[in-house]
Amino acid sequence: MLASWSRPWIISSPSFAECMQSHELAPLVLAASGCRHPARASVPGAVKWASDRDNENNTHSGRSSSWPTRPRSSLCRSPPAEHPLGRASARYRAALGPEQRDRSCTGKRWVTPRGFQRRRAVARVISPNTRAVKLTMANAAILVGNIEYQRLSKLECCHDDLLAIKQLLEATEKYEEITIIENAEADPLKSQLRAAVDKVQSPEELLFYFTGHGHMHQDEFFHCATNFDARRPNQTGISTTELHTLLKLVDAGLVVKLIDACYSGTLLVKGEWFPQNKDGFKNLISIASCLDTQTSLTGNPLSLFTEKFRAAALRKTEGPVFYTDIINTLRDEFIDNNSQTPCFVQQHTAREQFVDDASRLAALRKTLAEITTAATNRQIAQEIVPATMTLLERLAAADAKVVKPDLMANFVGTFFDNLIKRVSTSEFAKFFDLEVTEHARFEEATAEEFIILVMSKEKRADNFVTARHTRKLRTPNPMGASYSLLQGFGFGNDMYEDTWDLYLNCTMARTQLRITLTPKFTNLQRIVLVVTCAPSLDHCYIFEVATQHLLRDFGKYDANGPEASRRWWKVNWGEATDGIVTKISSKFTETVRGQLENAEKRLSQG
């Protein structure tokens, strides 16, 4: 078994059928399996060897010019004469003892020397009509990152995210094929994904990583390509369904998905009562950076999730690092982070290893520690130690940073005015009547529970907003242990009485904004957008809830309806809100367009 070499074999002469008839293919297959055979060099000119370095460069097909590259002289080259199996195999065999080197494959098991990870390298015939024999791979990875977007904000950190994950995977000495796709539009991205999938056949593990913008449309998550357009998400993005279809072609023993994007924490199959299934995979581990209602934070130089994932993978210094170790560490890292909560879908044996020996990562761990130490020293050298402050001075400095009534009014007023201007366009005037309503208190019931769930978990130094949720049994429990069992399966919630308390205790002229689109035609639904600003001393909490309401009677619509969007942001009072205005107005416009498109399809079929 080869230690770290697994490259394609190209049978150039004689033909495949002739080799089989003359048994000249046997030495090649045995050599590909890592076995000694006295006749393995008896077929001169029968094998062309792909350069390890050239193949490695080939995998970075989508990267920018900043990636280090090196020109190739040819597609294939021969290995050194003294080592017919190549450099990696020579290292492997040199580490074996004389007795182990003399073993053949028949009836005996190869021993992996210390410091080498077992690899599977099995020759496989692509088809009887071709001369190509391809080696199945032990592990492979596909890394996708988008930085420059045509319609969305630039994500500077995604380039460094790609580099960090690539370095981490290479340090494991586990992945024989790492494909990097960077800054690709939808069509080239899908083509490169198909090409990457076609190169990999039946690996033990396939790892897919994405860093970039994410988009949620109804119940489907989309990985945004650089030309992503929310009006055409299937054409300009890759949905989870489409991605799974591609990844299932690989037939991997384990598929690992790491998604660092907003709204990425979606279920594999929507509406399931029991835990998610594998969606056609043999085993699956899916780790998303946030829930489907949350945004994923960027950072400098790495995004928050990618930085925490790398740290979790490097935490152990000895023994195997299981994926469950990484997941448990991530859970603890985000345990008090209510604005970003990673989502995990696990259908596996809990024995899957990210790396078989944590000591393999020692060099990377040391390099990162040196970088961190150097950055810390530079920061300390640049800082001027402040003079000791009295309590009075500290209180005065703290008061200078908190919100004042005039700042609060200006912040909320500017935000609401800009949002009204963005959504009050004439694009839908032929289909809907627009109505704008503002409240000085929390008046909108559709947003109440969402606001309470978030605000009740936030640590605030004030009581500007009272947000409280309580639950108690309606009656004494007559069913005892049986009822407890049913409750564990999700039944019996009617036995509880929930109380939701939400009050604004401070004075605000503008607190909630309600934008209503009432249809001019009975085949359309009413669309209601409620945006709320909930204040605290240091931050403003912005909530967005959009709902759609069916016609209940002539001129009357249901009070409640399915949610089209539900998001929240926590911003400093001095921050600009242009980005939030863009996100809310874009989602609202997308919801209206989606309803019009659905009505057109329904009426055209009827």
C-alpha positions in Angstrom: 0.0 0.0 0.0 1.5 3.4 -1.0 2.2 5.9 1.7 1.5 9.2 0.0 1.4 8.6 -3.7 -1.7 8.0 -5.7 -1.6 9.4 -9.2 -3.3 8.4 -12.5 -1.6 5.8 -14.7 -1.8 6.4 -18.5 -1.4 3.2 -20.5 0.1 4.4 -23.8 1.5 1.2 -25.4 0.7 -1.6 -25.9 -3.2 -1.5 -26.0 -5.2 -2.4 -22.9 -6.5 -5.6 -24.6 -3.0 -6.7 -25.6 -1.7 -6.1 -22.1 -4.5 -8.2 -20.6 -3.8 -11.1 -23.1 -0.1 -11.0 -22.6 -0.4 -10.5 -18.8 1.7 -7.3 -19.1 -0.9 -5.3 -17.1 -0.3 -7.4 -14.0 3.0 -5.8 -13.0 1.4 -2.4 -13.4 -1.6 -3.2 -11.2 0.7 -4.7 -8.6 3.0 -1.7 -8.6 -0.1 0.6 -8.3 -1.0 -1.3 -5.2 2.4 -0.8 -3.7 3.6 -4.4 -4.1 7.0 -5.6 -5.3 7.0 -7.6 -8.5 10.2 -8.7 -10.3 8.7 -7.9 -13.7 7.3 -4.5 -12.9 9.9 -2.8 -15.1 9.5 -5.3 -17.9 7.1 -3.2 -19.9 9.3 -0.3 -21.2 7.4 2.7 -22.3 4.1 1.3 -21.0 3.7 3.9 -18.2 3.8 7.7 -18.2 4.0 9.2 -14.8 2.1 12.4 -13.8 4.2 14.9 -11.9 3.1 15.2 -8.3 3.9 18.9 -8.3 2.2 19.5 -11.7 -0.9 17.7 -10.7 -0.9 19.7 -7.5 -0.8 23.0 -9.4 -3.5 21.7 -11.8 -5.9 21.4 -8.9 -5.9 25.2 -8.2 -7.8 25.9 -11.4 -10.0 28.6 -10.1 -7.5 30.6 -8.0 -6.4 34.2 -8.6 -2.9 35.2 -9.7 -1.8 35.7 -6.1 -1.6 32.0 -5.5 2.0 30.7 -5.9 2.4 28.8 -9.1 5.1 27.2 -11.0 5.2 26.6 -14.8 5.0 23.1 -16.0 7.3 21.7 -18.7 5.0 18.9 -19.6 1.9 17.0 -18.4 3.8 13.9 -17.5 7.4 13.0 -16.6 9.2 9.8 -15.6 10.2 9.2 -12.1 13.9 8.9 -11.1 15.4 5.7 -12.4 16.6 4.7 -9.0 13.0 4.7 -7.6 10.6 3.3 -10.1 7.7 4.0 -7.8 8.5 7.7 -7.3 9.7 9.8 -4.5 6.9 9.2 -2.0 7.0 5.5 -2.4 10.8 5.5 -2.0 10.4 7.3 1.4 7.8 4.8 2.4 9.9 1.7 1.4 13.0 3.2 3.0 11.1 3.4 6.3 10.4 -0.3 6.2 12.6 -3.0 7.5 14.4 -5.5 5.2 11.9 -8.2 6.0 8.9 -6.0 5.3 10.5 -4.7 2.0 10.9 -8.3 0.7 7.2 -9.1 1.2 4.9 -9.6 -1.8 1.2 -9.0 -1.8 0.1 -12.6 -1.9 -1.5 -13.5 1.4 0.5 -10.9 3.4 -0.5 -7.5 4.8 1.7 -4.5 4.3 2.8 -2.7 7.5 2.6 1.1 7.5 5.8 2.5 9.1 5.6 5.1 11.8 5.0 8.6 10.5 3.0 7.5 7.4 -0.8 7.5 7.0 -2.3 4.5 5.2 -3.5 5.3 1.7 -5.6 3.2 -0.7 -4.2 3.1 -4.2 -6.1 0.6 -6.3 -5.8 0.5 -10.1 -9.3 0.7 -11.7 -10.1 0.4 -15.4 -12.2 3.4 -16.6 -13.7 1.5 -19.5 -12.8 -1.5 -21.8 -12.5 0.9 -24.8 -10.0 3.3 -23.2 -6.3 2.9 -22.3 -6.7 4.8 -19.1 -6.4 3.2 -15.7 -7.3 5.5 -12.8 -6.4 5.1 -9.2 -9.2 5.4 -6.6 -8.3 8.0 -4.0 -8.2 7.6 -0.2 -9.4 11.2 0.5 -10.1 14.3 -1.6 -11.2 17.9 -1.0 -12.9 20.6 -3.0 -12.5 24.2 -1.6 -14.6 27.0 -3.1 -14.3 30.7 -2.1 -15.8 33.8 -3.7 -14.5 37.3 -2.8 -15.4 39.7 -5.6 -19.2 39.9 -6.2 -20.9 41.8 -9.0 -24.0 42.7 -7.0 -23.1 41.8 -3.4 -20.5 43.2 -1.0 -16.9 42.2 -1.3 -15.7 39.6 1.2 -12.0 40.3 1.8 -11.5 37.5 4.3 -12.6 34.6 2.0 -9.3 34.5 0.2 -7.5 34.0 3.5 -10.2 31.5 4.5 -9.3 29.3 1.5 -5.6 29.5 2.2 -6.1 28.6 5.8 -8.3 25.5 5.1 -5.9 24.4 2.3 -2.9 24.6 4.7 -4.9 22.8 7.4 -5.8 19.9 5.1 -2.3 19.6 3.7 -0.9 19.4 7.2 -3.0 16.3 7.9 -1.1 14.5 5.0 -4.4 12.8 4.3 -5.9 14.4 1.2 -4.4 13.3 -2.1 -6.4 15.7 -4.2 -7.3 19.2 -3.1 -9.1 21.3 -5.7 -9.4 25.1 -5.2 -12.0 27.2 -7.0 -11.9 30.9 -6.4 -13.9 33.8 -7.7 -16.0 31.9 -10.2 -19.3 32.8 -11.8 -22.0 30.3 -11.7 -21.5 28.5 -15.0 -17.7 28.1 -14.7 -18.1 27.2 -11.0 -20.5 24.4 -11.8 -18.2 23.2 -14.7 -15.2 23.2 -12.4 -17.1 21.3 -9.7 -18.1 18.6 -12.2 -14.5 18.3 -13.4 -13.3 18.0 -9.8 -15.9 15.4 -9.1 -15.0 13.4 -12.2 -11.4 13.2 -11.1 -12.4 11.5 -7.8 -13.9 8.0 -7.7 -15.0 6.2 -4.5 -12.8 8.0 -2.0 -12.9 7.1 1.6 -13.7 10.8 2.4 -14.7 13.8 0.3 -14.5 17.2 2.0 -16.4 20.2 0.5 -15.7 23.7 1.9 -17.4 26.9 0.8 -16.8 30.5 2.0 -18.7 33.4 0.5 -22.2 34.9 0.4 -25.2 32.6 1.1 -28.8 33.2 0.1 -32.0 31.6 1.3 -35.0 31.3 -1.0 -38.1 29.7 0.5 -36.6 26.4 2.0 -33.6 26.2 -0.3 -30.1 27.5 0.5 -27.9 28.8 -2.3 -24.1 29.1 -2.5 -23.7 32.5 -4.2 -21.4 32.6 -7.3 -19.7 35.9 -8.1 -22.5 36.9 -10.5 -25.3 35.9 -8.1 -28.7 37.5 -8.7 -31.5 36.9 -6.1 -34.0 37.0 -9.0 -32.3 34.0 -10.6 -30.8 32.0 -7.7 -30.8 28.6 -9.5 -29.1 30.1 -12.5 -26.5 32.2 -10.7 -26.0 30.1 -7.6 -25.7 26.4 -6.5 -28.5 25.1 -4.3 -28.0 22.5 -1.6 -30.0 20.1 -3.7 -27.8 20.6 -6.8 -24.6 20.4 -4.8 -25.7 17.1 -3.2 -26.5 15.7 -6.6 -22.9 16.4 -7.7 -21.3 15.1 -4.6 -23.3 11.9 -4.6 -21.6 11.0 -8.0 -18.3 10.5 -6.1 -19.7 7.6 -4.1 -17.6 8.6 -1.1 -17.6 6.6 2.1 -17.9 9.8 4.0 -18.9 13.3 2.8 -17.9 16.3 5.0 -19.5 19.7 4.2 -18.1 22.9 5.8 -20.2 25.9 4.8 -19.1 29.4 6.0 -21.9 31.6 4.7 -25.0 33.5 5.9 -28.2 31.5 6.4 -26.3 28.2 5.7 -27.8 26.1 8.6 -30.6 24.5 6.7 -32.0 21.0 7.2 -31.2 18.4 4.5 -34.8 17.5 4.1 -37.3 20.2 5.2 -40.3 19.3 7.4 -38.8 16.2 9.0 -40.0 15.2 12.4 -37.1 12.8 13.1 -33.4 13.9 12.7 -32.2 14.6 9.1 -31.4 11.6 6.9 -28.2 11.3 4.8 -29.9 12.5 1.6 -28.4 9.6 -0.3 -24.9 9.7 1.2 -23.3 6.7 2.9 -22.2 8.8 5.8 -22.5 12.6 6.2 -21.2 15.3 8.4 -22.5 18.8 7.6 -21.2 21.8 9.6 -22.7 25.2 8.8 -21.4 28.5 10.3 -24.9 29.7 11.4 -28.6 29.0 11.5 -30.8 29.7 8.5 -32.1 32.9 10.1 -28.6 34.3 11.0 -25.8 36.0 9.3 -22.2 34.7 9.4 -19.6 37.2 10.6 -16.5 38.1 8.5 -13.2 38.9 10.2 -9.6 40.0 9.7 -7.8 38.1 8.3 -10.2 35.1 8.7 -14.0 34.9 9.1 -15.1 34.0 12.6 -16.3 30.5 11.8 -13.3 29.4 9.7 -10.9 30.7 12.4 -12.8 28.8 15.1 -12.9 25.7 13.0 -9.1 25.7 12.4 -8.5 26.3 16.1 -10.8 23.4 17.0 -8.9 21.1 14.6 -5.6 22.1 16.1 -6.7 21.9 19.8 -5.5 18.4 20.5 -1.8 17.8 20.4 -1.7 14.0 20.5 -3.8 11.0 19.5 -6.5 11.0 16.7 -8.7 14.1 16.1 -12.2 12.9 15.5 -14.8 15.1 13.8 -16.9 14.8 16.9 -14.0 16.5 18.8 -14.1 19.5 16.4 -17.9 19.7 16.6 -17.9 19.7 20.4 -15.3 22.4 20.5 -17.2 24.5 18.1 -20.4 24.1 20.2 -18.5 25.5 23.2 -16.9 28.3 21.3 -20.3 29.6 20.2 -22.3 28.7 23.3 -22.9 32.3 24.3 -23.1 33.7 20.8 -26.7 34.3 20.2 -26.2 36.1 16.9 -24.3 33.2 15.3 -25.0 29.6 16.1 -23.3 26.9 14.0 -25.6 24.2 12.7 -24.6 20.5 12.7 -26.1 17.6 10.8 -24.5 14.3 11.7 -25.3 10.9 10.3 -22.1 8.8 10.9 -20.5 6.3 13.2 -18.7 8.9 15.5 -15.4 7.1 14.6 -14.6 9.3 11.6 -11.2 11.0 12.0 -10.1 14.4 10.7 -6.5 13.2 11.2 -5.2 10.0 12.7 -2.4 11.7 14.7 -2.6 15.2 16.0 1.2 15.4 16.0 1.0 15.8 12.2 -0.4 19.3 12.8 2.5 20.3 15.1 4.4 22.3 12.4 1.3 24.2 11.4 0.4 24.8 15.1 3.9 26.2 15.7 3.8 28.4 12.7 0.5 30.0 13.7 1.7 30.4 17.3 4.7 32.3 16.0 2.6 34.6 13.8 0.3 35.3 16.7 3.2 36.1 19.1 4.8 38.4 16.5 1.5 40.3 16.0 0.9 40.6 19.7 4.4 42.0 20.3 4.0 44.5 17.5 0.7 45.6 19.1 2.2 46.0 22.5 5.1 48.0 21.1 2.8 50.4 19.4 0.4 50.8 22.4 1.0 53.6 24.9 0.1 52.5 28.4 -2.6 54.7 29.6 -2.4 56.5 32.9 -4.4 55.0 35.7 -7.9 56.4 35.6 -10.1 57.1 38.6 -13.6 55.7 38.8 -15.1 59.1 38.1 -13.0 59.3 34.9 -14.0 55.8 33.8 -17.7 56.5 34.3 -17.4 59.7 32.3 -15.5 57.8 29.5 -18.2 55.1 29.4 -21.0 57.7 29.3 -19.4 59.3 26.3 -19.8 56.0 24.3 -23.4 55.2 25.1 -26.4 56.4 23.2 -28.1 59.8 23.9 -31.8 60.6 23.0 -30.8 62.8 20.0 -28.4 60.2 18.6 -31.1 57.5 19.0 -33.7 59.5 17.2 -31.3 60.5 14.4 -30.1 56.9 14.0 -33.6 55.3 13.8 -35.1 58.2 11.7 -32.4 57.9 9.1 -32.7 54.1 9.0 -36.5 54.1 8.6 -36.5 57.0 6.0 -33.9 55.2 3.8 -35.8 51.9 4.0 -39.1 53.5 3.1 -37.5 55.2 0.1 -36.0 51.9 -1.1 -39.2 49.9 -1.0 -41.6 52.6 -2.1 -40.9 52.3 -5.8 -43.3 52.2 -8.6 -42.2 48.7 -9.8 -45.2 47.0 -8.2 -47.7 49.9 -8.2 -49.8 48.1 -10.9 -50.3 45.1 -8.7 -50.3 46.4 -5.1 -51.4 49.4 -3.0 -48.6 50.4 -0.6 -49.3 51.6 3.0 -46.7 52.7 5.5 -47.4 52.7 9.3 -45.2 53.7 12.2 -45.4 53.0 15.9 -43.8 54.5 18.9 -44.2 51.2 20.9 -44.1 47.5 20.1 -47.5 47.1 18.4 -47.0 44.4 15.8 -47.9 40.9 16.9 -46.1 39.1 14.1 -42.7 40.2 15.4 -43.3 40.0 19.1 -42.2 36.4 19.8 -39.1 36.8 17.6 -38.0 39.9 19.4 -38.6 38.3 22.9 -36.6 35.2 22.0 -33.6 37.3 21.0 -33.7 40.1 23.5 -34.3 37.8 26.5 -31.0 36.0 25.8 -28.9 39.2 25.3 -26.8 40.5 28.1 -27.6 44.2 28.4 -26.5 46.9 30.9 -30.0 48.5 30.9 -33.7 47.7 30.9 -34.7 49.9 27.9 -36.7 46.8 26.7 -38.4 44.2 28.8 -38.4 40.9 27.0 -39.6 37.9 29.0 -40.9 34.4 28.0 -42.4 32.1 30.7 -44.0 28.7 30.4 -46.0 26.7 33.0 -48.3 23.7 33.1 -51.9 24.4 32.6 -53.0 21.5 34.9 -51.4 18.9 37.1 -49.9 16.1 34.9 -52.2 13.1 35.0 -50.1 10.9 32.8 -46.9 10.8 34.8 -44.0 9.0 33.1 -46.0 8.2 30.0 -46.6 11.9 29.4 -42.9 12.7 29.9 -42.1 10.1 27.2 -44.5 11.7 24.8 -43.2 15.1 25.5 -39.7 13.9 24.6 -41.0 13.1 21.1 -42.5 16.5 20.7 -46.0 15.9 21.9 -47.9 17.5 24.7 -47.0 21.2 24.1 -50.7 22.1 24.5 -50.4 21.2 28.2 -48.2 24.3 28.6 -49.2 27.9 28.8 -46.7 30.4 27.3 -46.6 34.0 28.3 -44.8 36.6 26.2 -44.0 40.0 27.7 -42.5 42.7 25.6 -42.4 46.4 26.7 -40.5 49.5 25.6 -39.5 51.3 28.7 -37.7 54.3 27.2 -39.2 57.0 25.1 -38.8 56.7 21.3 -40.7 58.6 18.6 -40.2 55.8 16.0 -39.9 52.2 17.1 -41.7 50.0 14.6 -42.2 50.3 10.8 -44.9 48.4 9.0 -45.0 48.3 5.2 -48.1 46.7 3.7 -48.6 45.7 0.1 -52.3 45.0 -0.4 -53.0 43.3 -3.8 -55.3 44.9 -6.3 -56.2 41.4 -7.6 -57.8 38.5 -5.6 -55.3 35.9 -6.9 -52.5 37.7 -5.0 -51.7 37.7 -1.3 -51.1 40.6 1.1 -47.4 41.0 2.0 -46.5 42.7 5.3 -43.0 43.8 6.3 -42.4 44.7 10.0 -39.1 46.3 10.9 -38.3 47.0 14.6 -35.6 49.0 16.4 -35.1 47.8 20.0 -32.7 50.0 21.9 -30.0 49.4 24.5 -27.3 51.7 25.8 -24.6 50.3 23.5 -26.4 48.8 20.6 -29.5 49.0 18.5 -31.2 45.6 17.7 -32.9 45.6 14.3 -35.5 43.0 13.5 -37.0 42.1 10.2 -40.1 39.9 9.8 -42.0 39.6 6.4 -45.2 37.5 6.1 -47.7 36.7 3.4 -51.4 36.6 4.1 -54.1 34.7 2.2 -57.5 36.3 1.3 -59.9 35.2 4.0 -63.0 37.1 3.0 -63.8 39.8 0.4 -61.5 42.6 1.4 -60.1 40.8 4.4 -56.9 38.8 4.9 -55.6 36.3 7.5 -54.1 37.9 10.5 -51.2 35.4 10.4 -49.3 33.9 7.5 -46.1 32.1 6.5 -42.9 33.9 7.0 -40.9 35.0 4.0 -38.0 36.3 6.0 -36.9 36.6 9.7 -33.6 38.2 10.6 -32.0 40.4 13.2 -28.9 42.6 13.5 -27.0 44.0 16.4 -25.3 47.3 15.5 -23.5 50.1 17.3 -25.3 53.4 17.4 -22.5 55.0 15.4 -22.6 52.5 12.5 -24.1 53.1 9.1 -27.2 51.0 8.2 -26.9 51.2 4.4 -26.0 47.5 4.2 -29.0 46.5 6.3 -31.4 48.6 4.3 -30.1 46.9 1.1 -30.6 43.4 2.6 -34.1 44.1 3.8 -35.3 45.9 0.6 -33.7 43.2 -1.6 -35.5 40.4 0.3 -38.8 42.3 0.3 -38.5 42.8 -3.5 -37.6 39.2 -4.0 -40.7 38.1 -2.0 -43.0 40.3 -4.2 -41.5 39.1 -7.4 -41.7 35.5 -6.3 -45.4 35.9 -5.6 -46.0 37.4 -9.0 -44.1 34.6 -10.7 -46.0 31.9 -8.8 -49.3 33.6 -9.7 -48.3 33.7 -13.4 -47.4 30.0 -13.4 -50.6 29.0 -11.6 -52.9 31.0 -13.9 -51.1 29.9 -17.1 -51.6 26.2 -16.1 -55.2 26.7 -15.2 
